[in-house]
Amino acid sequence: MRGSPVYQVHQVFSSILHIGESKHEAKEKVRQDGAKTWHEIGKNLDIYSYKTADAYRDISKQAFSYIREEFGIKDITKLDGEHIQAFLESKIEEGVKYSTFQQYAAALEKLETALSKYTGQKYSFSENIAEARAEAQAVLERTDAHRAYSDPKNLIENIDKQDFKTIAQAQYEGGFRIHEINHLKAEQFRENNTIKVQGKGGKVREIELTRETYNELKSLVESNNGKYVFDTNQYRQELKQASERTNQEYQGSHGLRWNFAQERFTELQEKGLSYEQALSEVSQLLGHERPDITEHYLR
């Protein structure tokens, strides 16, 4: 499809607009088709009011505009779950309220439905939205801005599963996003203890680790036929249990990224870099285009 984000979003949403028709009857049909929970009903329901249509289309325009800029995707029918997750994670990094995040997630679930009906093909953003939502629940529900762990080393030491202990240590040392370290492949390992990752918008950066953590990650990949995949929900549960054992507030996997940013920023300033120079370097290490996003991590 061609056209501006506004035009493409309006075209796609036209497939699920039923302004003026009975929403009650539609709910009954969705139930009859197998939807049981309120979430399932809401996701599969079309749109029956101008207010809802405007709200969901506005968020979808924001998401598509972001994805166009970051990934170069100009056709809305080419979106996939990773693009949607990247947009939602950008909102987590901006520190939006959790209630606001939920509005974004709900709108993008509706975009999934609209795309499926418009194209006649099956779109599935659910798993990626669920991953982003789990991270948002951990870090956005509170009103305080500080989202780093108070004692990350003790936290990692108290993780039971050795694989997850290695993953957490790598996030702490290198500032990985969780999806950057999942599905790790042998060809990503470089010289000098660095790992090549592709982050948001296809941006590539090389993350340096200690020799010990680098070797442990490499061993995990090699022992799993060249690609290591882990259950992110189970990983978060291990972090939560370790938080409880060490009397720390659970900060999700993203909390270790906050620790990385804060500690690296302090190290750079201690080496004589100015605030702006240190901020710029940490932004690059985190894979941020905008330094003001990095400043959220330094509070």
For each residue, the residues with C-beta under 8 A, 3 or more apart:
1: 8 11 75 76 77
2: 8 74 75
3: 7 8 11
4: 7 8
5: 8 9 61 64 65 68 76
6: 9 10 61
7: 3 4 10 11
8: 1 2 3 4 5 11 12 64 75 76
9: 5 6 12 13 57 60 61 64 76
10: 6 7 13 14 57
11: 1 3 7 8 14 118
12: 8 9 15 60 76 77 111 114 115 118
13: 9 10 16 17 47 53 56 57 60 111 114
14: 10 11 17 118
15: 12 114 117 118
16: 13 46 47 110 113 114 117
17: 13 14 46 47 53
18: 21 26 46 47 48
19: 47 48 49 50 53
20: 48
21: 18 25 26 48
22: 25 26 48
23: 26 27 45 48 49
24: 27 28
25: 21 22 28 29
26: 18 21 22 23 29 30 45 46 48
27: 23 24 30 31 41 45
28: 24 25 31 32
29: 25 26 32 33
30: 26 27 33 35 40 41 44 45
31: 27 28 34 35 36 41
32: 28 29
33: 29 30 44
34: 31
35: 30 31 40 41 43 44
36: 31 40
37: 40 41
38: 41 42
39: 42 43
40: 30 35 36 37 43 44
41: 27 30 31 35 37 38 44 45
42: 38 39 45 106 109
43: 35 39 40 109 110 112 113
44: 30 33 35 40 41 113
45: 23 26 27 30 41 42 48
46: 16 17 18 26 113
47: 13 16 17 18 19 52 53 56 110
48: 18 19 20 21 22 23 26 45 52
49: 19 23 52 53
50: 19 53 54
51: 54 55
52: 47 48 49 55 56
53: 13 17 19 47 49 50 56 57
54: 50 51 57 58
55: 51 52 58 59 103 107
56: 13 47 52 53 59 60 106 107 110 111
57: 9 10 13 53 54 60 61
58: 54 55 61 62
59: 55 56 62 63 103 104 107 108
60: 9 12 13 56 57 63 64 107 108 110 111
61: 5 6 9 57 58 64 65
62: 58 59 65 66 87
63: 59 60 66 67 84 87 104 107 108 111
64: 5 8 9 60 61 67 68 76 79
65: 5 61 62 68 69
66: 62 63 69 70 86 87 90
67: 63 64 70 71 73 79 83 86 87
68: 5 64 65 71 72 73 74
69: 65 66 201
70: 66 67 86 200 201 202
71: 67 68 83 86 201 202
72: 68 201 202
73: 67 68 76 78 79 83
74: 2 68
75: 1 2 8 78
76: 1 5 8 9 12 64 73 79 115
77: 1 12 115 118 119
78: 73 75
79: 64 67 73 76 83 84 111 115 123
80: 83 84 123 125
81: 84 85 124 125 126 127 128 129
82: 85 86 128 179
83: 67 71 73 79 80 86 87
84: 63 79 80 81 87 88 108 111 125 128 129 132
85: 81 82 88 89 125 128 129 131 132 179
86: 66 67 70 71 82 83 89 90 200 201
87: 62 63 66 67 83 84 90 91 104 108
88: 84 85 91 92 101 104 105 108 128 129 132 133 136
89: 85 86 92 93 132 135 177 200
90: 66 86 87 93 94 200 293
91: 87 88 94 96 100 101 104
92: 88 89 95 96 101 132 135 136 139 140 254
93: 89 90 288 293 296
94: 90 91 293 296
95: 92 140 145 296
96: 91 92 100 101 104 140
97: 100 101 140
98: 101 102 136 137 140 141
99: 102 103
100: 91 96 97 103 104
101: 88 91 92 96 97 98 104 105 133 136 140
102: 98 99 105 106 133 136
103: 55 59 99 100 106 107
104: 59 63 87 88 91 96 100 101 107 108
105: 88 101 102 108 109 129 132 133 136
106: 42 56 102 103 109 110
107: 55 56 59 60 63 103 104 110 111
108: 59 60 63 84 87 88 104 105 111 112 125 129
109: 42 43 105 106 112 113 125 126 129
110: 16 43 47 56 60 106 107 113 114
111: 12 13 56 60 63 79 84 107 108 114 115 125
112: 43 108 109 115 116 123 124 125 126
113: 16 43 44 46 109 110 116 117
114: 12 13 15 16 110 111 117 118
115: 12 76 77 79 111 112 118 119 121 123
116: 112 113 119 120 121 122 123
117: 15 16 113 114 120
118: 11 12 14 15 77 114 115
119: 77 115 116 123
120: 116 117
121: 115 116
122: 116
123: 79 80 112 115 116 119
124: 81 112 127
125: 80 81 84 85 108 109 111 112 128 129
126: 81 109 112 129 130
127: 81 124 130 131
128: 81 82 84 85 88 125 131 132
129: 81 84 85 88 105 108 109 125 126 132 133
130: 126 127 133 134
131: 85 127 128 134 135 178 179 232
132: 84 85 88 89 92 105 128 129 135 136
133: 88 101 102 105 129 130 136 137
134: 130 131 137 138 232 233 236 252
135: 89 92 131 132 138 139 178 252 253 254
136: 88 92 98 101 102 105 132 133 139 140
137: 98 133 134 140 141 252
138: 134 135 141 236 250 251 252 253 254 255
139: 92 135 136 142 147 251 252 254 255
140: 92 95 96 97 98 101 136 137
141: 98 137 138
142: 139 147
143:
144: 147
145: 95 296 299
146: 299
147: 139 142 144 251 254 255 258
148: 152 251 255 258 259 262 297
149: 152 155 243 248 251 255 256 258 259
150: 248 249
151: 154 155 246 248
152: 148 149 155 156 172 255 256 259
153: 156 157 172
154: 151 157 158 246 248
155: 149 151 152 158 159 168 239 242 243 246 248
156: 152 153 159 165 168 169 172 242
157: 153 154 165
158: 154 155 242 245 246
159: 155 156 164 165 168 238 239 242
160: 164 165 238 241 242
161: 164 165 238
162: 165 166
163: 166 167 220 230
164: 159 160 161 167 168 230 234 235 238 239
165: 156 157 159 160 161 162 168 169
166: 162 163 169 170 213 216 217 220
167: 163 164 170 171 181 230 235
168: 155 156 159 164 165 171 172 239 253 256
169: 156 165 166 172 173 213 216
170: 166 167 173 174 176 181 209 213 217
171: 167 168 174 175 176 178 181 253 256 257 260
172: 152 153 156 168 169 256 259 260
173: 169 170 209 210 213 260
174: 170 171 195 207 208 209 260
175: 171 207 257 260 261 264 285 286
176: 170 171 180 181 197 207 257
177: 89 180 181 199 254 257 287
178: 131 135 171 181 182 232 235 253 254
179: 82 85 131 182 183
180: 176 177 197 198 199
181: 167 170 171 176 177 178 184 197
182: 178 179 228 229 230 232
183: 179 227 228 229
184: 181 188 195 217 220 221 227 228
185: 188 221 226 227
186: 189 218 221 222 226 227
187:
188: 184 185 195 196 197
189: 186 194 195 196 214 217 218 221
190: 194 195 196 206
191: 194
192: 208
193: 208 209 210 211 214
194: 189 190 191 206 207 208 209 214
195: 174 184 188 189 190 206 207 209 214 217
196: 188 189 190 204 205 206 207
197: 176 180 181 188 204 205 206 207
198: 180 202 203 204
199: 177 180 203 204 205 287
200: 70 86 89 90 203 287
201: 69 70 71 72 86 289
202: 70 71 72 198
203: 198 199 200 287 289
204: 196 197 198 199
205: 196 197 199 284 285 287
206: 190 194 195 196 197
207: 174 175 176 194 195 196 197 285
208: 174 192 193 194
209: 170 173 174 193 194 195 213 214 217
210: 173 193 213 214
211: 193 214 215
212: 215 216
213: 166 169 170 173 209 210 216 217
214: 189 193 194 195 209 210 211 217 218
215: 211 212 218 219
216: 166 169 212 213 219 220
217: 166 170 184 189 195 209 213 214 220 221 228
218: 186 189 214 215 221 222
219: 215 216 222 223
220: 163 166 184 216 217 223 224 228
221: 184 185 186 189 217 218 224 226 227 228
222: 186 218 219 226
223: 219 220
224: 220 221 227 228 229
225:
226: 185 186 221 222
227: 183 184 185 186 221 224
228: 182 183 184 217 220 221 224
229: 182 183 224
230: 163 164 167 182 234 235
231: 234 235
232: 131 134 178 182 235 236 253
233: 134 236 237
234: 164 230 231 237 238
235: 164 167 178 230 231 232 238 239 253
236: 134 138 232 233 239 240 252 253
237: 233 234 240 241
238: 159 160 161 164 234 235 241 242
239: 155 159 164 168 235 236 242 243 250 252 253 255
240: 236 237 243 244 250
241: 160 237 238 244 245
242: 155 156 158 159 160 238 239 245 246
243: 149 155 239 240 246 248 249 250 251
244: 240 241 247 250
245: 158 241 242
246: 151 154 155 158 242 243
247: 244
248: 149 150 151 154 155 243 251
249: 150 243
250: 138 239 240 243 244 255
251: 138 139 147 148 149 243 248 254 255 256 258
252: 134 135 137 138 139 236 239 255
253: 135 138 168 171 178 232 235 236 239 256 257
254: 92 135 138 139 147 177 178 251 257 258
255: 138 139 147 148 149 152 239 250 251 252 258 259
256: 149 152 168 171 172 251 253 259 260
257: 171 175 176 177 253 254 260 261 286 297
258: 147 148 149 251 254 255 261 262 297
259: 148 149 152 172 255 256 262 263
260: 171 172 173 174 175 256 257 263 264 285 286
261: 175 257 258 264 265 282 285 286 294 297 298
262: 148 258 259 265 266 297 298
263: 259 260 266 267
264: 175 260 261 267 268 281 282 285
265: 261 262 268 269 278 279 282 297 298
266: 262 263 269 270
267: 263 264 270 271
268: 264 265 271 273 277 278 281 282
269: 265 266 272 273 274 275 278
270: 266 267
271: 267 268
272: 269
273: 268 269 277 278 281
274: 269 277 278
275: 269 278 279
276: 279 280
277: 268 273 274 280 281
278: 265 268 269 273 274 275 281 282
279: 265 275 276 282 283 291 294 295 298
280: 276 277 283 284 291
281: 264 268 273 277 278 284 285
282: 261 264 265 268 278 279 285 286 294 297
283: 279 280 286 288 289 290 291 293 294
284: 205 280 281 287 288
285: 175 205 207 260 261 264 281 282
286: 175 257 260 261 282 283 294 297
287: 177 199 200 203 205 284
288: 93 283 284 291 293 294
289: 201 203 283 293
290: 283 293 294
291: 279 280 283 288 294 295
292: 295 296
293: 90 93 94 283 288 289 290 296
294: 261 279 282 283 286 288 290 291 297 298
295: 279 291 292 298 299
296: 93 94 95 145 292 293 299
297: 148 257 258 261 262 265 282 286 294
298: 261 262 265 279 294 295
299: 145 146 295 296
